[in-house]
Amino acid sequence: DFGEDVQEQLRIYVDCRASFPGFDSVKELLIHKVLLLTHKVFAHVIRGERTSNMLDRRGLFLRRSYHTNQSGEFVKSCLAYCYITIPSITNILRRISLFRLGGSVALSNQLLPQTDAFFKASILSVTEVPSSPIFQKYRDKRWR
């Protein structure tokens, strides 16, 4: 943990993703960590803190529930990290869940285009879910 240096923390997560490309559990953990990082930035809005920490010096401080240019761009880059990492997870149900989680985080940060992209990806991923034999029997009986 780099404390308030959230940009360095994101760089470490990017390096970890590159170092462990075949481990879905590591990628899933990294996605959760990056989404928590966005909340760490957003938490300064709620508390209205103004301290002399690295987060404030880099211009990532939020005022009145709105992102500054730098904090908004940082959160967008975190969401982009998640958006490009999620499709590499092989378990389709976890992928759908992570897209939904990313959409919720984007919505809480008032980033509507990113919210839309996450939820659309989640809906499109539903079509990839293999049909279960139980549902197949039900569907076959229903249409006869």
C-alpha positions in Angstrom: 0.0 0.0 0.0 1.4 3.4 -1.0 -0.9 5.3 1.3 -2.2 8.4 -0.5 0.0 8.0 -3.6 -2.8 6.4 -5.6 -1.1 6.8 -9.0 1.8 4.7 -7.8 -0.5 2.1 -6.4 -2.3 1.9 -9.8 1.1 1.4 -11.5 1.9 -1.5 -9.2 -1.5 -3.1 -10.1 -0.7 -2.7 -13.8 2.7 -4.4 -13.3 1.0 -7.2 -11.3 -1.5 -7.8 -14.1 1.4 -8.1 -16.6 3.3 -10.4 -14.3 0.5 -12.9 -13.7 -1.4 -13.1 -17.0 -2.7 -16.6 -16.6 -4.1 -16.4 -13.0 -7.7 -15.5 -13.0 -7.8 -15.2 -9.2 -5.0 -12.7 -9.2 -6.7 -10.6 -12.0 -10.0 -10.7 -10.1 -8.2 -9.5 -6.9 -6.5 -6.7 -8.8 -9.8 -5.6 -10.3 -11.3 -5.4 -6.8 -8.2 -3.5 -5.5 -8.4 -1.0 -8.4 -12.1 -0.4 -7.7 -11.4 0.2 -4.1 -8.8 2.7 -5.2 -11.5 4.7 -6.9 -13.4 4.7 -3.7 -10.3 5.9 -1.9 -10.2 9.0 -4.1 -14.0 9.5 -3.8 -13.8 9.2 0.0 -12.2 12.6 0.1 -15.4 14.1 -1.3 -17.5 12.7 1.5 -15.1 13.9 4.3 -14.2 17.1 2.6 -10.6 16.7 3.7 -7.9 19.1 2.8 -4.6 17.9 4.0 -1.1 18.2 2.7 -0.9 14.6 1.6 0.3 13.4 -1.8 -3.2 12.9 -3.0 -3.9 16.6 -2.5 -0.6 17.8 -4.0 -1.3 15.9 -7.2 -4.6 17.6 -7.7 -6.7 14.5 -7.0 -8.7 16.1 -4.3 -12.5 16.2 -4.8 -14.7 19.1 -3.9 -18.4 19.0 -3.2 -18.9 15.5 -4.7 -17.5 16.5 -8.1 -14.2 15.4 -9.4 -11.5 17.8 -10.4 -10.0 17.3 -13.8 -7.1 15.2 -12.5 -9.2 13.1 -10.1 -11.8 12.4 -12.7 -9.1 11.3 -15.2 -7.6 9.1 -12.6 -10.9 7.4 -11.8 -11.5 6.9 -15.5 -8.1 5.3 -15.9 -8.9 2.9 -13.0 -12.2 2.0 -14.7 -10.4 1.5 -18.0 -8.0 -0.8 -16.3 -10.9 -2.9 -15.0 -12.8 -2.7 -18.3 -9.9 -4.2 -20.3 -8.9 -6.7 -17.6 -12.4 -8.2 -17.0 -12.7 -9.9 -20.4 -9.5 -11.9 -19.8 -11.2 -13.8 -16.9 -12.4 -17.2 -18.1 -15.3 -17.8 -15.7 -18.2 -16.1 -17.4 -20.3 -15.7 -14.3 -17.5 -13.9 -12.5 -17.0 -11.8 -15.5 -20.6 -10.7 -15.5 -20.4 -9.9 -11.8 -17.3 -7.9 -12.2 -18.8 -5.9 -15.1 -21.8 -5.1 -12.9 -19.5 -4.1 -10.0 -17.5 -1.8 -12.3 -20.7 -0.3 -13.6 -21.9 0.4 -10.0 -18.5 2.1 -9.2 -18.7 4.2 -12.3 -22.2 5.2 -11.5 -21.2 6.2 -7.9 -18.5 8.4 -9.5 -21.1 10.0 -11.8 -19.3 8.7 -14.9 -22.3 7.8 -17.1 -20.5 6.8 -20.3 -18.3 4.3 -18.3 -21.4 3.1 -16.5 -23.1 2.4 -19.8 -20.1 0.6 -21.2 -19.8 -1.7 -18.1 -23.5 -2.6 -18.0 -23.6 -3.2 -21.8 -20.6 -5.5 -21.5 -22.4 -7.3 -18.7 -25.5 -7.8 -20.7 -23.6 -9.0 -23.8 -21.7 -11.4 -21.6 -25.0 -13.1 -20.5 -25.3 -14.4 -24.1 -22.1 -16.4 -23.5 -23.4 -18.3 -20.5 -23.8 -22.0 -21.6 -27.2 -23.4 -21.2 -27.7 -25.8 -18.3 -29.2 -29.2 -18.9 -31.9 -28.4 -16.4 -33.0 -25.3 -18.3 -32.7 -27.1 -21.5 -35.2 -29.7 -20.4 -37.6 -27.0 -19.2 -37.3 -25.1 -22.4 -37.9 -28.2 -24.5 -41.0 -29.1 -22.5 -42.4 -25.6 -22.7 -42.2 -25.3 -26.4 -43.8 -28.7 -27.2 
